[in-house]
Amino acid sequence: WKSIYSRNCNRLWLSHIGLASKLDMHNAYDIRTKGKDMFQPNMESMKGKVEPRTWRRSASLLRETIDKLIMEKIDAKTLISCTNTFHIADLGCATGPNTFSLVEDIIKSIDTSLQSNSTKPEFLVFFNDLPSNDFNTLFTSLPPDRSYFAVGVPGSFYSRILPQSSVHIVLTVGATHWLSSVPKEVLDKSSKAWNKGKVHYSNASEEVVKAYEEQFGRDMERFLEARAKEIVSGGLLVVGMCGIPLGMPFSNLADSIMYNSMADVLIQMQSQGLISEEQVDTFNVPIYSASPEEVTVLVEKNGCFTIEFMELMDPTAWLKRPMDVEDVRQWIVCIKATMGSLFINHFGDHLLDDIFDRLTTKLVGLTEKVESSYREKVMLFFALKRK
């Protein structure tokens, strides 16, 4: 698959930070016109589908941290001493406009760090997403007054997408919590991890949780191996994704209520003959929320990076206030926008509205439960420096 929720709801949170952002209605239905192949939904992109002001509010949580990292951890003058061109890559760019805002922020920070340098560098930005991404829309949306050259790079970020030692800063927000595929064990009827009647590892057996965890581990290993080859020594890798405190059961999170309700809706529709039992049992959402400790182990195993920052953050300020029915409705709008292609490919376009109308009704009835759930430190943000 790759990584979806990602970028829609804060680009991540783009889901989960599906919980965290509110979309405009146009974007909520835009996904329906871009149904992806069953195992290639646009999971690496989605940030471009978030209402711009919402994304900026969420992005403000990162802007100060990223600026500080660039000022303190990047020796920009040395990095560009041979070429005078600074290379930035945004992985899971979607179609904008949110990707453009982050890129401009990074460029401003680099310019600030180079004020004493007599020669102002040029900037080249690699916009990456799956080949099925609408790059035409991306490029026609580029700011006319941008301060950088732009290049499109199609391909999965779970493999190499750029030349060796070719980029100085790599950014991906709201993408890497999407697994490259549903763990094969949860689809195997003979496996102890067979996830019958559920759509996620939330409230599932230990075997299912382990299958998701191991799939995330394999994916992140591949991701780090690829970035280690592409980023220059001294360069920076910045990642934002769904996270969870170490040891906390996923069932404590608001998203757990959503996944359980989603399974209930599908089972109800199965009982009414609208979908088959096999369709229900083979539908799983490939999203995994990792703890800082899990990622730290994987980074240390890779051995090519030093950890400059690793922290769980609040995805957005509005989560700190009590949620009401309208908040829940907007949450489902975000979920539909980011996950719609999964449902279309598995159950058909004709059932999408019915599924989410039922899900909205069910979750609205659970507003108090959602409001009392854990929804604070659910965004994992980390920065790695290439050795």
Helices and strands as residue ranges (DSSP letters): H 25-30, G 31-34, G 47-49, H 52-73, H 76-79, E 85-91, H 98-113, E 122-129, H 135-140, E 149-154, E 167-173, G 184-187, H 206-230, E 231-242, G 250-252, H 254-271, H 277-281, H 292-302, E 305-313, G 317-320, H 325-347, G 349-351, H 352-364, H 367-371, E 379-386
